[in-house]
Amino acid sequence: MVKQTIQIYARVKPLARRQQAGIYSVGEDEKSASSLEIIVPRDLADGFVNNKRESYKFKFQKIFDQEAKQDAVFESIAKPVAECALAGYNGTIFAYGQTGSGKTFTITGGAERYSDRGIIPRTLSYIFQQLEKDRSKVYTTHVSYLEIYNECGYDLLDPRHEASRLEDLPKVTIMEDPDQNIHLKNLSLQQASNEEEALNLLFLGDTNRMIAETPMNQASTRSHCIFTIHISSKEPGSATIRRSKLHLVDLAGSERVAKTGVGGQLLTEAKYINLSLHYLEQVIIALAEKHRSHIPYRNSMMTSVLRDSLGGNCMTTMIATLSLDKRNIDESISTCRFAQRVALIKNEAVLNEEIDPRLMIIQLKKVIQELKDELAMVTGEQRTEDLTQEELLQLDEIIKTFLEDPDPESTLDVGADMRKIKHCFNYIKQLINRTKIPERSLLSPDITGDEDTNTPEKKEELKKLRDLLHQ
C-alpha cells in the first residue's frame, strides 16, 4: 500500500500577442517544491480606498513556465504515474483550469508539430516501449474513451458505426454493485496490441469530441473526456494476475458566463460544465475535511466515474493550467486555490492482484493428484474415489463383530482411511434409526390391533355402530 497526497503541478500558458501580461513570479523552495506568486495591483480609481490583497502565493510540486516543452511536462508528471500503472497500481492524471488555459494541449497535444504531442500519446508510446522490453510477463492492454457532455456519458470508441453526431453514439450509464464499485454500461473496451492501434483509437475518439468556438477559445472542448488505459499482466505459470487502470482526464474549461456573454447552446453547455466542476469542488472540499462521513460522489457523473481517483485506491496527479494575462488573473487565482485544496487529499494505492480461477483449478487438480500418488506410496495401495463392493462387505462384518462384542473396551479399527471411517458412521446411524421405528410403533396405540376389541362390551358397541350405519 502506498499512501500519498495528490500531487499538484502548475503550467503557465504562453501569452498571445495582444494579451497584457499579469505580474507573477516563480520561485524554488528548499524542499524541492516550487512557489507561484501572483500580484494583483490595486486600482486607485475615483479616490476610494481599495483594501484588496495584492499578493497571492501558492505552492506546487513543480511549476512549468511559459517556455516549458511537452516532453518536460511528460517526464515530470506522467512518467512516474505510468510506471506505477505498469507495476499494478491505478493512476489518474487530470488537467483543471479555465477555458483557453491549455488543458487539451497539455493532455492530448497540438496537431501542428510532432513535438507538440500531449500526455496521452506520449504515455501510450512509453507504456508500449516498456512492454516490449519486459519479456518476463504476458501483458494485455485495452483502452476506453468516455465523453461526458451535458451530464450524459457517450462512448467515443463505438465499434459498430461511424457517428455523424454525438447523439448517435451509445449512451453510457453508471451501475453500482453491492460493494459500491462503479461499472460503466455500454462503454466499450478496445484491445490495443501495439502503439499504432492505441493511437488510432485515440484519434478516432478525438474526431467524435464536442468542440465549439467560444469568445475565450477558438476550439473549446465542451465536454469532459476520460481516456483510460487498462493493463493486465501475468507471469507464465503463475495464477496471479495484476490489473491496473490509468485515467487521463481532460476536463472542460470553467468560464464566467457574464464575462464571455455566450447564449443559446453554448450557455447550456457552460451551465452543465460549471455545475459538474462545482460538484467536483464539493467532493474535494469534503475529502479535505477530517471526520467527514459523507462524500457527495453521486451528485454528478464525472465525480462518480472518478470516485477511486479522488480519495481512493489510486495515485493521482493534477495539472493546474493557468492563463496569467490581466483579464484572466482572477480565474487563475481560483484555479490555484482549488489546487491547494486538492493537495490536502490523501489516497491509498493498493497493488491490484487477483487469482485467475481457471489456472487455480488446474493447479489444485495437480496438487490433489500428487497427494494421491504420495498416499499410495505410503499405504502401498492405490485408492479410487469409492470403496469397492468387497471392501464394503468386509467393513460390514467388522462393524457387526464390534457391535456384538460384549466387552465395553473393544475398539472399532478400520485404519486411517477417511472413506472407511465415514462408511462406519453411516452404517451405525442407519442401525440406530431402524431400532427407533419399532419403539415409536409401541408408543402409539394401534386401534385395529388393540387386544381390548375382543371383549364383549367392545363387540356389542361395534354391532350397534354397524346397525346404525346400515340404517
N, C-alpha and C positions, 0 to 999 in steps of 0.2 A: 504493500500500500504506500502510495506517495501522497503526502499532504502538502499542498502548497496553495498560495493565494493566486487569483487570476492575474496573469502577467499583463501589464498595460504598456503600450508604446504609442508614441505620437508621431504623426507625419505632417509636415507643413507643405501645403500646395504652392508651387511657384506662382507668382503674380502675373496676371495678364498685362498687356501694355498700358491700358487706360486705368488700371486699378491703382489706388493710392495705398502705399504700404502702411500697415499699422506698426506701432512700436513694440517690438518684443526682443527678448534676448534668451539665448540658450546657454546654460552653464552645466559644468560637470561637477558632481558631488564627490566626496571622499569614498563613499561606499558604492562606487561604480554605478550610481544612479544619475539620471540627468534631471535638471530642473528647467522649467519654462516660465519665464516671467513676461506677462503681458501688461503693458502700460496704457491706460486709457486717460488721455489728457482731459482736464476739466474744461467745459465750455463756459466761460465767464460772460454769458450773454445777458443784456438788459440789467446788469448791475446786481443780480441776486447772487446769494452765496450758494455754491454747489459743494455739498459735503460728500459726494460720491467717492468711493475708493479709487485711487489712481493706479495702484499696483496689485496684480493678481499673480500668485506664484503657485505652480503645480509641479509635482514630482512624477517622473515616469522611469521605466526601466531604461529606455533609450529614446532619444528624440531624433528623428530624421528631418534635417532641414531641407530647404528648397532644392538644393543641389543633389540630394540623395538619389542613387540609382536603384532600379528594380532588383538587381542581383544582391545589393547590400541589404535591402529590406527582406528578401527571401532568406538570406544566410542568418540574419539575426532573429527573425520572427518565426518563419515557417519550418526551417530545417530541424530545430530541436523537437518541434511537435510531430513532424513526420517520422523522426527517429523513434519517438515514443510509440507512435501508431504501429510501426514495424515490430516493435518489441512486445506488442499486445495490449497497449493502453489506449483508451479512447482519447481523442483530441478534438479541439474546436478552435478555429481562428475566425473572428468576426470583425468587420470594419464598421465603425459608427461615426457619424458626422452629418453635417447639414448637406443639402443638395449642392452639388458642384464643388465639393471639397476633395474629391479624388478617391472615393471608396471603390468604385468599379474599376478604375485604373489600377489601383493597388491590388485588388483581389483577382480580377480577370486579366487586365492589361490593356494596352493600346494596340490598335490594328495596323499602325503605320510602319513600325520597325520591329524586327525580331527581338531586339534588346529590350523592347517595351513589354515583353511578356510579364504577366502578373503572377501572383502567388499560386493560383490553381495550376496553370500549365507547367510552371517550374516544379511544383510539388509532385505532379504526375511523373515528370521526367526523372526526378530524384528517386522516387519510390521504385520505378521500374529498373533504374540502374542498380539499385541496391538488391532487388530481387534477382537480377541476373548474376550478381556477384555471389550471393549466398546460395550454394547448391546443397547445403545440408538439410534444407526443409523443402516441402512441397507447398507452394503458395497459390492461392486463387484470389483474384481481385474482381470486384463488381463496383459499378458506380450508379448513383441515382441523382436526379436533378429535380428538386421541388421548387415551385414558384408559389408564393403567397401573394395574391393580388386581391385587394378589397376584401380581405379576411376569408378568401376561398383558396384552397390549395389546388394546384394543377401539376400534372406530371409532364415535364418538358421533354422526356425521352420516351414518349409513347411509341412503341414499335409498329403499331398497326397501320397508321396512316400519317401522311404529311398534313399538318394543320395549317389552314389559311388564317384562322382566327384563334385567339386564346380560348374562347368558349368551346371550340371543337375538341380541345384536349380533355382527357379523362379527369374528373374531379377527384381530388384526394381527400379522404375523410380520416379523422383520428379515431382510433379504437383503443380501449384500455383493458388490459387483462386483470384478473384478481390480484396480481402482485403489483399493480399500478405501473406496469411497463407500457410504454406508448407503442402502438403499431399503426402504420400508415397504410390504409386500404387503398388499392388502385395505384400505388407508387411502384413503378417497375424497377427491377434491379437488372442492369445490363452487364453481362460479363465482358471484361476487357483483359485480354491475354497479353497485350503489349501497349507501349506508349502511344502508338499511332491510333489504335482502336479507341483508347480512352480520350485522346484529343478530338477525334472525330465526333464522339458522343458529346463532348463539351461544346464544340462548335454547333452541333445540331440543336442543343438546348438553348444556346445563346441566340440563335435565329428566331426562336419562338418567344423570347422575352418581351415584356411590355416596356416599350421605350416611347417617350413623348418629349416634345420641345416645351421647355418652361422658360420663364424670364430669367431664371438663375442658371440654367444649363441647356445647351442646345440638344443634347441627347440624354435626358434624365431617365434613369431606371425608375419605373413607377411601382416596383414590387420588391419584396424580399425574396432572395434566392438562396437556396441551401444546396450546395454541391457536396455529395457525400461519397467518400471512397471507403469501401468495405474490404478489409484484408483478412483472410484466414490462412493460417499456416499450420503444418503438421510435419513432425519428423517421421521418416519411414519406419514402420514397425511400432510406432507409439500410438496409443489410443487417445492421447491428449491433443485437443485442437485449441489453438489460440485465435480468437476473433477480436477485431478492433474496428472502430469507425472513426473516420476523420472528416468532420464537418468543416466546410469552408463557406462562410456565410457573408453574403453581400446584402447589407440592409439598405432599404430605400432611404432616401435623404429626408431629414426633417426640414420643414420650411415654414416660415411665418406667412400665413395666407394674406394677412393685411399688408405685408411688405411687398409680396410678389403681385398681388392683385389678380390672381387667377380666378376663373369661374368655370361653370359647367362641369364637364367630365374631370378636368384637372383639379377642380375644387373637391369633388367627391373622392378622388384618389388621395389628395393631400389630407383630407379628414381621416380616412382609414389608416394612412401611413402614420400620421401624428398620434392617432389613438393607439395603434399597436406599439409604437415606441413609448407611449405613455405607460402602457401596461408592462412593457419591458422594464421601465424605470421603477415601477411599483414593485416588481419582483426583486430587482437589485436592492432597493431600499429594505424590503422585508428580509432578504438574506443577510444584509449587513447588520441588521439589528439582532442582538443576542436575545435568547429566550423567546423568540417569535415562533409560535406553534403553527400558524397557517401561512403558507406561501401561495399567493394567487396565480399559480401557473395556468389555470384553466380559463383565465379571462380572455386570452387571445390564442389563435392557432400557433403563432410563432413561439410564444413562451411555452406552449405545450410541447412543441417539437424539440425545443432546446432545453427541456427540463433537466436532462442529465448534464448538459454542458454548463448550466448555471447552478452551482451548489450541489453537484452530484459526482458521479463516477467519471471524471473527465479531467484532462489537462487543457485548460482554456487560456487563450491569449486574445487580447483585444487591441485593435489599432484605432486610435482616435485620429481621424483626418481633419485637419484644420485649414481654413482659408483665412489667413490673417491680413486681409485688407481692411481698411477703416469701416467699410459698410457692413462687414460680417463679423466684427470683433465681438459683439455680444453673444452670437451663436457659438463662436469658438470658445468663449469662456464657459458657456453652459455645457459644451461637449467635454471640456477638461474637467469640470465639476462631476459630470456623470462618470468619467473615467476614474476619478478618485474614489467614488463610491464603489465602483466595480472592483477596485483593487483590495477592498476590505473582505471580499468573499473568499472563503477557503473551500477548495474542492479536495475530495479524497479519491484519487485514481487507483483502481484495483486492476491487477493483471487478469484479463478475461480469458480464463482457461475452462474448458469443459471436456467431458469424456464422450467420445464417439460411441454410441450404444452398439452399433454393428461390430466394430472392432473389439469392444469389450466382451461381447458374446463369444466371438471366435477365440479370444484369449482364455476365457473361463472354460470353454469346452476343452481346450488344450490342457489346461491345468487339471481338470477332472480326469481326463484320460491318463495323464501322468500319475496321478494319485492312485487310480485303479491298478495301474501296472505295478506301482510300488507295493500296494497291498497284496497283490497276487504273489509277488516275490517273497514277502514276509510270511504269508499264511501257506504258501505252496499250492494254492488252488485258485483257479480263475473264477471270478464272480460274474454272474449275469445280473440283469435287472431284477428278475423274480426268482423265487425259490422253485426248485423242481418238485414234481409230484412225490418222488422218492424221499426228498428232504422233508416235505410236509408230513408224510406218514411217520417218519422217524420222530419228528417233533411231537406229534400227537401221542405217540407211545410214551415218550419221556414225560410229557405233562400228566398223562393218566397214572403212570407209576408214581410220580411225585404227589399227586392228589390222594392216591390210595394208601400211601405210606403213612402209618400212624405215628411215626417218630416226629415230634414237633421241631426237631433241629435239622431235619433233612433239607437239602437245598436243590433248587432247580438250576442246573448248569447247562447252558446251551452255547457257551463260548462268547466271543466278543463281536458276533455278527449282529448288527442292528436289525436286519431283516428278520432273523430268527427271534430276537427279543420281542419285536413288535407282534409277530405271529402268536407268541405265547400269551401276551397281554390280551389280544383279541379273542383267543380261544377260551381263556379263563373268564373273560367278560361275557361271552355267549353262554357259558355254563351257568354263571350266576343269574343271568336273565331268564334262562329256562327254568331254573328252580323257583323263581319268583312267581311264575304264572300259576302253578297249582295252588300256591299259598293264597293268591288272590281269589281263585275259584272257591276255596274253602271258606274264606271270609264272607263272600257274597252269597246269600241264601238263594238256592235254586228252587223255584216254585214247583216246577214239573217233577223234579227228582226228590222232593221232600218226603220223608218216611211217614209223616203225620197224615198224609192224604188217604191212607188205608184205614183210618179209624172210622167207626160207624157214624159219628157226628159229621165228619167231612163228607162221607158218602151221601148222607141224607141231604146235606146242603147242596152238593153237586147235582143230585137228582132234581131238587126244586128249581135250580137255575136252568137246567136243561128243559124242564117243563115250561118255564116262563119264556124261554127262547123259542120253543116250539109254538106256543100260543101267539 
